[in-house]
Amino acid sequence: MEKVDPRRWWILLSIGIFAFMSNLDSSIVNVAMPVMAKQLAIPMNEIEWVVSIYLIVVSALLLFFGKLGDMYGKIKVFRIGTAIFIIGSFISGLQWTFELLLLGRVIQGIGSAMTLSNTYGITTATFSLKERGKAMGLIGTFVSFGAVAGPGVGGLVLSHFSWGYIFWINVPLGIFAIILGQIVLPKSTPESADKKIDWSGSFSFALLIVSLFLAIFWGQEVGYFTVVPVIGYVIAVLSVIWFFRAERQSSTPLMPLQIFKIKPFSYGIGAAILIFLSNFFTVVLMPFYLEDARGLSAGQAGLLMIIFPVVTMIAGPIGGVLADRFNPAKIVTLGLSTVAVSQLGYWFLDGHSSLWVYGAITVIMATGTGLFQSPNSDIVMSVVDKDQLGSAGSINALARNVGMVSGTALSTTVLFSVMSFIAHTKVTTYLPSQPQLFITGMHVAFTGSFIFIVLAILLSLKQGELDLK
C-alpha cells in the first residue's frame, strides 16, 4: 500500500503558487508594454524584448534544472529557484532603466526555470496513483491560470498602480509561498545517484533555444532573411546536430532521448506544445483587439481577459476528476476539440461585435483548456520511471514555454505579414486609420491557430488508441 503524505495538499499549494507566478510573468507584460515604452522612452519593437527574453531564458534552462533536480533533489532546486525568482521580480519592478528591467527579467527567468522544471516531478512523487489525476488537475489549473491570466491581471493592476507593481505583486505572494514551503515541504532527496552533469548537452540546447528565437524575433524587425537572423538560423541548426550527438554519447544525458520512445509521453508533449502555442495567439492578439480595435482601456480589457483564467480555474479540477474516472486520453481529446471550436469562433469577431460574443468564445476556449491540462499532465508524468520524473517534468514545462514563445512569434508574424500584404507596405503596429487591416490579419492568424489545435487532436486520438490504465 502506497504511503500517503498528510501534508500533500499543502505541498501542492506551496508549489502551485510558484507555478502560477512563473507562468503569469510570461504574459503579464503584454498589456503593459505601451505604458512601459512611453515611460522608458523606447520604441515598441524594443519593449517586446521584455516578454521575449523571459521566455527564452526559461526555455533554455528548463532541461538543465530538471536534471539537477534528479541529481540533487527536486525540492532543493525548487527552493533555490523561488528565492531567485523573487529577487528578479523586485529588480524588474524598480522602473529605473530598460537595461535593469531586462536584467531583472533574466534573473526571473532563471528562478522560474528552476521551479517549473521540478513542479510536476514533486507533485507526482507526493501523490498516490489514486489521487494523482486530481493533483495534476490542480497544478494544471495553477499553470493555465498563470499562463493566460497575465493580460487580465496586468490590466487590473495598471488601472490602479504604476507598471512596476505587475512584478512586485510576486514579492509578498512569493514570500508567503516560501514560508509555507519551509513548513510543509519534505527534505529533498535525489532520485539519481549519478552526479555527472551533461555540460555539452546543456550548452548546445541553450544555444539552440537562444539562437533560434533571437533570430525569429530579430527577423520580425529587420527581415527574416537578412544577415543577423540567417546567422542565428545556422547556429540553431548546428546546435541541433551538436545536441543530439551529445545526448547519444552521454552516460547522463540532459534529455534522455529514449523517453520519447514512450508513445503516450511523446503524444502528450506534442499536444502540450500545440495548445499553448494556440493559447498564446489569444494572449498576444486580444490586447490589440480590445484596446486598439475596440478602444477599451487597459483596465477594461483586463476585466474581460480575466474571464479566461477564472473559467480555466473551474474547469481544471473537473478535468482532473474526469481523468481519474475515465480514460484520460479521451478527456484530452474532448478538451482540445472544445478549444478548436473557440478558434473558429474568433472569425465572428470584428470591430463592432458584441462583447458578449467575445465572452462566449473565451468561456468555450477556457473550458477546453482546463479539461485538457490535468489529464494530459497525468499521462505524461505517469508513464515514466521514478528516476526520470525530473527530466519528464522539465520536458513538460519546456513544452509549455516553447509553445508560449512560438505562439508569441507566430501570432505577430502572421498578423503583421497579412496586414503588410494587404496594405502593400511594411506594417508592424495597429493602424487606427485602417482598422479592418487588423481584423483581417487577426482572422487569418486564428485560422492558423485552429490548424495547430487540429494537429493536437490527431495526437490525442493516437494517444487514445493506447492502453493507459
N, C-alpha and C positions, 0 to 999 in steps of 0.2 A: 504494500500500500504506500502511495506517494506521501511524503512528508509535506504538510501544509504550513506555511509561514503565517502566523496570526496577524502579522503587520503588513501583509501583502498589498492590501488596498491603500494603505498609507504610503507604501513604497511606490505604488503606481501613481499616486497623486504627486509625490515628490519629483519623479522623473517626467511625469506628464506636463508639469508646469514649464519645465525647460524645453520639452518637445514643442509646446505651444509657442514659447517666446522665440526659439530658434527659427521656426518656420514663419512666425509673424514678421520677423525682421527681414525676410526675403522679399516681402511685398509692401510693407507699411510705408516705405519711402515714396511709392508711386504717386500717391495723391498729394504729397508734399513737395514734389520736385519744382513746380512753378514758383512756390514761395521761397524755397531754398536757393534757387537760381538767382532770384531777384535780390535776396539779402546778401548772398555771397558774391554778387556781380559777375556771374559766369554764364555762358550760353547754355541752352537746354541740352545740346548734344553732349556737353561735358558732365552735366549733373546726372545723366543716366548712368555714369560710371559708379555712382553711389550704390545703385542696385546691382549692377553687373559684377563689381569687384567682390562683393559679399558672396554672391552665388558661385563665382569662380573659385574663390578660396575654399569654401565649404566643399564643393565637388572635388577639388584637387586633393584634399586631405582626409576625406571620409574613410577610404580604404586603409590608409596608414594608421589612423587612430583605432579603427576596428580591429586591426591586427594587434596593436598594442594592448587593447582590451583583452584579447585572448591570452596574451603573453603575461601581462602584469596584473590583470584583474579589471573587469569592465567597470566596476563601481569606482575604483581608484581613478581611472582615466576620466570617468564621468564627473567625479567631484572636482578634479583639477579644471576641467572644461567649464564648469559652472562659474568658478571664480574668474577665469579669463574672460568669459562672455560678459560678466557684469562690468569688469574694468573697461572692456571695449565699448559697452553701452554708455558708460559715463563719459568717456572721451568723445564719442560720436555726438553727444548732446551738448557739448560746450559752445558750439556756434562761433568758433574763433576764425578758423581758416578752412578753405576747401581741402588743403593737404592734410590738416589734422583730422578732418572728417573722414577722409579716405583711410588714414591710419587707424582710426577707431573702428571702421568697418572691417578692415583686415583682421584686427585683433578679435572683433566679434566673430568673424568667420572661423578663426582658429578654435575659439571656445565652442562655437556651435558644432563644428565637425567632431569635436571630442565627445560632446553629449549625444548628438544624433546617432553617431555610429554605434553607440552602445545601448541605446534606449530599448530597441526590440530584443536584444540579447538578454538584458536584465529582466525584462518582462517575461520572456519565455522561460528563463531559469527560475523565476519566482513562483509562477503559477502552474498548477497541475493541468494535465491534458483536459480535464473536465471543465475547468474554468478559463482555459487559455483563450478561447474564442471571445468570451465576454471581455477579458482583459485587453486583448488586441483591439477589440472594438472601441474601448475607452481610449487607448493610446492613439488609435487611428482618428478618433474624434479630436483629441488634442492636436494631432499633426495637421489634420484637414482644417480645423478651426483656425489654427495659426497661419497656415499657408494662404487661405483665402480671406481671412479677416483683416489683413493688412490695410487695404484701402479704406474699409469701413471704419476701423479703429483710428486710423490716421486722420480721416476726415473729422471724426468726433473730437479728437484731441486738438486739431488745428482750429476748430471753431471756438475754442476757449483759451488755448495756450500757444506759445511760440513753437516752432518746429522741433527744437531741441528736446521737448518733452516726449516726442514719439520714441526716442531712445531711452530717456530717463525713466519712463514707466517700468522698464525692465529692472531697475535697480532695487526698489523695495520688494517687488514681486520675487526677484531672484534671491534676495537675502532671506526672505521667508522660506523659499524652497530649500536653500542651503541649510538653514536651521532645522527644518523638518527632516531633511536628509540625514543630518548628523544624529538625529534621534532614532529614525526608523531603518535606515539603510544598513544591511548587514556588513560584516567585514568582507573586504574584497579578496577574492581568491582567483588565481589564474587558472584558466582551463587548459592551457597548453604548456607543457614542460620545456619546450624548445624556446630559448630566449634569443635566437638569432634573427635580426631584422633584415628584411629583403630590401636593402637600400637601392639596388639597381631598379627593382620593380617600382618602388616608391617614387623615385625621382623621375623615371620615364613616364609613369602615369600622371604625375603632377604636371610635367612638361606638356604632355598630350592635352590635358584639360585647359591649361593656361594658354598655350599657343593657339589651339583651335578656337576657343571662344573669344580671345582677344582679337584674333583675325576676323571673326564674324562681326563683332561689334565695331571694330575699327573700319571694316569694309562698309558698314552702313553709312559711315561719314564720308569716306573718300572713294568708295567704289570697291566692289568685291575682287576685282582682278587687277588692282594697282599693286605696286611693288611690295609694300609692307604686308598687306593681307596674304598675298601669294607666298611670301616667305613664311608666314605663320602656318599656312596650309602644309607646306613642305615639311616644316619642323614637326607638325602634328602627325603626318604620315610616317615619318622616320621614327617618331616616338612610339607609334602603334607597333611597328615592327620590333623595335627595341624591347618594348614592354612584354610582348608575347614570347619573345626569345628568352627574356629574363625569367618569366614565370615558369616556362617549361624546364629551365635548368636549375631553378632554386629548390632547395630542400624545404624551405619555409616560405612559399610564395605569398606575396601580398594578397593576390586574388587567386584562390585555389581553383584553377580552371575546370577541374573535374566536377566542381559543384554544379556547373551548368549542364552536366550530363543528367542531372535530376530534372526530369521534364516539368513537373509541377512548379519547381523553383524558377526555371527559365521562363516559362509562360507567365508566371506571376510577376516577375521582374519586368518583362516586356510590357505587360498591361499597365504596371505602375508608371513606367516612363511615359506611356502614351496618354494616360488620363491626366497626369499632372501637366504634361505639355498642353493638352487641350484646356485644362483649367486656367492656365496662365494666359491663354488668348483672352479669356474673360477678365482676369485680374488686370491685364495691361490695357485692354481696349475700352472697358466700361468706364473708367475715369474720364477718358477722352469723350465718350458718348454723353455721359451725364453732365459733365462740367462744360464742355465746349459745344456739342451739338444741341444740348437741351438747356444750357445756360444756368445750371444749378450751381450753388455754392459748394465748396469742399465739404462743409458740414452737412448740407442736404444730401449730397452724393454719398457721404459716409453713412447716413441713416439708411439709405436704400441698399447700399452694398453690405450692410450688416445682416441683411436677410440671409445671405448665403451661409455664413458661419453658424448662425442660430439654428437654421434648419439642419445643417450638417451635424451639429451637436446632438440633435434629437435623433436623426437617422442612424448615426454611427453605432450607438449601443444596440439599436434594433438589428442592425446588420450583424453584430456580434452574437446576439441571441439566436438569430436565424442560422448563423454558421455553426453553432453548437448543436442545433437540432436537425439540420438538413445538410446535403452535400454543399460545402462552401463554394465550390466552383460554379454551381448553379446560381447562388446568390450574387457572385461576382458578375456573371452574365446579366442577371436582372438589373444590377446597378449600372453597368455600362450601357445597356440598352436604354435605360431611363435617361442617362446623360446624352446619348445620341439624339433622342427626341428634343432635348433642350437646345442642342446645337442647331437643329433645323429651325427651332423657334426664333432664333436671332434674325432670321430672314424677315420676320414680321415687324421688326423694329425700324422705324425711320425717324425723321426729325419731329414728327407730330404724334407719335404713338402714345397711347395712354400709358402712364407709368404702372398701371395695374398689369398691363401685358408684360412689362419688364419684370415685375414682381412674380408673376406666374411662371415665367421662364426660369427665373432664378430659383424658385422653390423646387421645380422639377429637377434642375441640374444638381442642386444641393442634396436632394433626396437620393438621387442616383450615386453621387459621390460618397455619401455617408454609407449607403448599402455596400458599396464596393470595398471600402478601405479595410474594415476589420476582417472579413473572410479572406481577402487576398493576402493580407499580412499573416494571418493564421496559417494559411497554406505554405507560404514562403518560409516561415520560421519553424514549422513543424516537421518538415521533410528532410532537415539536415541533421548531422550528428552534433552532439553537445559541444564538442571541441571546435565546431565551426560556427557557433552561434554569433560570435563577434563579427566574423567575416560576412556571414549571411545578413546580419543586422546592418552592417555598414554598406553592403551592396544594395540592400533595400532602401536605405536612406539616400544612397548615391542615385538610385533610380529616380527618386522624387526630385532631387536637386538638378539632375541632368534634364529631367522633364521641365522643371521651372525655368532654367536658364535657356533651354532650347525654345520653350514657348515664348519667353521674352523676346528672343532674337527673331523667331519666325513670324510672330504676330505683327511686329512692327515692320519687318521686311516685306511681308505680303501687303500690308496696309499701304505703306508708302510707295511700293512698286506699282500697285494698281492706281493709286492717286496720280503718280507721276506719268504713267502711261496715258491716262485719260486727259490730263492737263497738258501733255506734251512738253513738260518741263520738270526738273527735279523738285520733288516735294518732300519735306522732312518734318512737317508740322501741320496742325489743323489750320485750314484756310477759312476764316469767317465769311469771306465773300462768296465762297463756293461750298456750302455745307454738304451738298449732295455728293461731292467727291469723297468725303469721309464715309458717308453712309454706304456708298457702293464698295469702297475698299473694305469696310467692315464686313459686309455681306460675303465678299469673296474670301476674306480671312476665316470666317466661321464655316464656310464650305470646306476649307482645308482642315479645320478643327474637327468637323464631322467625319471626314475621311480617316483621321487618326483614331477616332473612337471606334469606327467600324473595324479597323485593324486590331484594336484591343479586344473587341468582341470575338473576333476569329480566334485569337489566342485563348480566350476564356472558354470557348467551345472545345478547343483541343484539350484544355485542362479538364473539362467536364467528362471527357472520354476516359480519363484515368481513374483508378481506384484510389481515392484519397483517404479513406477511412479504414 
